[in-house]
Amino acid sequence: MDSINWGSALYQLVAFVALLLLLNKFALKPLMGIMEKREQLVNEQIDSAEKTRKEADAFINEQRKELEKARVEAQQIIEQAKKLSEQQAQDIIQQARENAERVKDSALAEIQREKEQAVASLREQVASLSVLIATKVIEKELDAKEQEKLVQEYLKEVGEEL
């Protein structure tokens, strides 16, 4: 038992090396190639995922900027609408004041015309009544010229009192 069978050991060693060479050529190299391809695929997927994540981050940032821009524009539109409504309210108030002033002026002018018509009518009536009264009082003692003078004086006095 102490002796080693060198022939058998050498044969087993040669068979083992031959087996290793065959395994290396037909099993390990294809297996290593598959592993390298798998590693490349995994790396490509990681790179692709990283690229997609960066694109998504960029898109999200762009969308945030667009959203902020839309908010600013919406705020500007609201401010413009407020200013426009305030201006329209001021315009409506101004128009209402102008219309009220025109109506007031028109009413005052109408009142003045009616007053003047009433005064003229009153003067005519007073003149007529004065002539009638004077005629009855004097009973035709005055001539037409003196009667006209008396009417004019009376009208003058009535006009000063009004």
C-alpha positions as CSV (number, residue, x, y, z in Angstrom):
1,M,0.0,0.0,0.0
2,D,2.8,2.1,0.4
3,S,3.7,2.1,-3.2
4,I,2.0,4.3,-5.6
5,N,1.2,2.9,-9.0
6,W,2.8,5.6,-11.1
7,G,1.6,4.3,-14.3
8,S,-2.0,4.5,-13.3
9,A,-1.5,7.9,-11.7
10,L,0.2,9.2,-14.8
11,Y,-2.6,7.8,-16.9
12,Q,-5.2,9.4,-14.6
13,L,-3.3,12.7,-14.7
14,V,-3.2,12.7,-18.5
15,A,-6.9,11.7,-18.7
16,F,-7.7,14.5,-16.2
17,V,-5.7,17.1,-18.3
18,A,-7.4,15.9,-21.5
19,L,-10.8,16.1,-19.7
20,L,-9.9,19.7,-18.6
21,L,-8.9,20.6,-22.1
22,L,-12.1,19.2,-23.6
23,L,-14.2,20.8,-20.9
24,N,-12.4,24.1,-21.4
25,K,-12.9,23.9,-25.2
26,F,-16.5,22.6,-25.3
27,A,-18.0,23.7,-22.0
28,L,-16.2,26.5,-20.2
29,K,-15.6,28.7,-23.2
30,P,-19.2,28.6,-24.4
31,L,-20.4,28.9,-20.8
32,M,-18.0,31.9,-20.2
33,G,-19.3,33.4,-23.5
34,I,-22.9,33.0,-22.3
35,M,-21.9,34.5,-19.0
36,E,-20.2,37.5,-20.7
37,K,-23.2,38.0,-23.0
38,R,-25.5,37.9,-19.9
39,E,-23.2,40.4,-18.1
40,Q,-23.3,42.7,-21.2
41,L,-27.1,42.3,-21.4
42,V,-27.4,43.1,-17.7
43,N,-25.1,46.1,-18.0
44,E,-27.0,47.3,-21.1
45,Q,-30.3,47.0,-19.2
46,I,-28.8,48.9,-16.2
47,D,-27.5,51.6,-18.6
48,S,-30.9,51.7,-20.4
49,A,-32.7,51.9,-17.0
50,E,-30.3,54.7,-15.9
51,K,-30.8,56.6,-19.2
52,T,-34.6,56.1,-18.9
53,R,-34.5,57.4,-15.3
54,K,-32.5,60.5,-16.4
55,E,-34.9,61.1,-19.2
56,A,-37.9,60.7,-16.8
57,D,-36.2,63.1,-14.4
58,A,-35.6,65.6,-17.2
59,F,-39.2,65.2,-18.3
60,I,-40.5,65.7,-14.8
61,N,-38.4,68.8,-14.3
62,E,-39.7,70.1,-17.7
63,Q,-43.2,69.4,-16.7
64,R,-42.7,71.2,-13.4
65,K,-41.4,74.2,-15.2
66,E,-44.3,74.1,-17.6
67,L,-46.7,73.8,-14.7
68,E,-45.1,76.8,-12.9
69,K,-45.3,78.8,-16.2
70,A,-48.9,77.9,-16.5
71,R,-49.6,79.0,-12.9
72,V,-47.9,82.3,-13.6
73,E,-49.9,82.8,-16.8
74,A,-53.1,81.9,-15.0
75,Q,-52.3,84.4,-12.2
76,Q,-51.6,87.0,-14.8
77,I,-54.8,86.3,-16.6
78,I,-56.7,86.6,-13.2
79,E,-55.0,89.9,-12.5
80,Q,-55.8,91.2,-15.9
81,A,-59.4,90.1,-15.5
82,K,-59.6,91.9,-12.1
83,K,-58.1,95.0,-13.6
84,L,-60.5,94.9,-16.5
85,S,-63.5,94.3,-14.3
86,E,-62.5,97.2,-12.1
87,Q,-62.0,99.5,-15.1
88,Q,-65.4,98.4,-16.5
89,A,-67.0,99.1,-13.1
90,Q,-65.4,102.5,-13.1
91,D,-66.6,103.2,-16.6
92,I,-70.1,102.1,-15.8
93,I,-70.1,104.3,-12.7
94,Q,-68.8,107.2,-14.7
95,Q,-71.4,106.7,-17.4
96,A,-74.1,106.5,-14.8
97,R,-72.9,109.8,-13.2
98,E,-72.8,111.5,-16.7
99,N,-76.3,110.2,-17.4
100,A,-77.6,111.4,-14.1
101,E,-76.0,114.8,-14.7
102,R,-77.6,115.0,-18.1
103,V,-81.0,114.0,-16.7
104,K,-80.5,116.6,-13.9
105,D,-79.5,119.3,-16.4
106,S,-82.4,118.4,-18.6
107,A,-84.8,118.5,-15.7
108,L,-83.5,121.8,-14.5
109,A,-83.9,123.2,-18.1
110,E,-87.4,121.9,-18.3
111,I,-88.2,123.4,-14.9
112,Q,-86.8,126.7,-16.0
113,R,-88.8,126.6,-19.3
114,E,-92.0,125.8,-17.4
115,K,-91.3,128.5,-14.9
116,E,-90.8,131.0,-17.7
117,Q,-94.0,129.8,-19.4
118,A,-95.9,130.1,-16.1
119,V,-94.5,133.6,-15.5
120,A,-95.4,134.7,-19.0
121,S,-98.9,133.1,-18.7
122,L,-99.3,134.8,-15.3
123,R,-98.3,138.1,-16.8
124,E,-100.8,137.8,-19.6
125,Q,-103.5,136.8,-17.2
126,V,-102.6,139.6,-14.8
127,A,-102.5,142.1,-17.7
128,S,-105.8,140.9,-18.9
129,L,-107.3,141.1,-15.5
130,S,-105.8,144.4,-14.8
131,V,-107.2,145.8,-18.0
132,L,-110.6,144.4,-17.2
133,I,-110.5,145.6,-13.7
134,A,-109.2,149.0,-14.7
135,T,-111.8,149.2,-17.4
136,K,-114.6,148.5,-15.0
137,V,-113.2,150.8,-12.3
138,I,-112.7,153.7,-14.6
139,E,-115.7,152.8,-16.7
140,K,-114.3,154.1,-19.8
141,E,-113.1,157.4,-18.5
142,L,-109.6,157.0,-19.9
143,D,-108.6,157.0,-23.5
144,A,-106.7,154.1,-25.1
145,K,-103.3,155.7,-24.8
146,E,-103.5,156.3,-21.1
147,Q,-105.0,152.9,-20.5
148,E,-102.0,151.3,-22.3
149,K,-99.6,153.4,-20.1
150,L,-101.4,152.2,-17.0
151,V,-101.1,148.5,-18.1
152,Q,-97.4,148.8,-18.8
153,E,-96.7,150.4,-15.4
154,Y,-98.8,147.7,-13.7
155,L,-96.9,144.9,-15.6
156,K,-93.6,146.5,-14.6
157,E,-94.6,146.4,-11.0
158,V,-95.8,142.8,-11.2
159,G,-92.5,141.8,-13.0
160,E,-90.4,143.3,-10.2
161,E,-92.4,141.5,-7.6
162,L,-91.9,138.2,-9.3
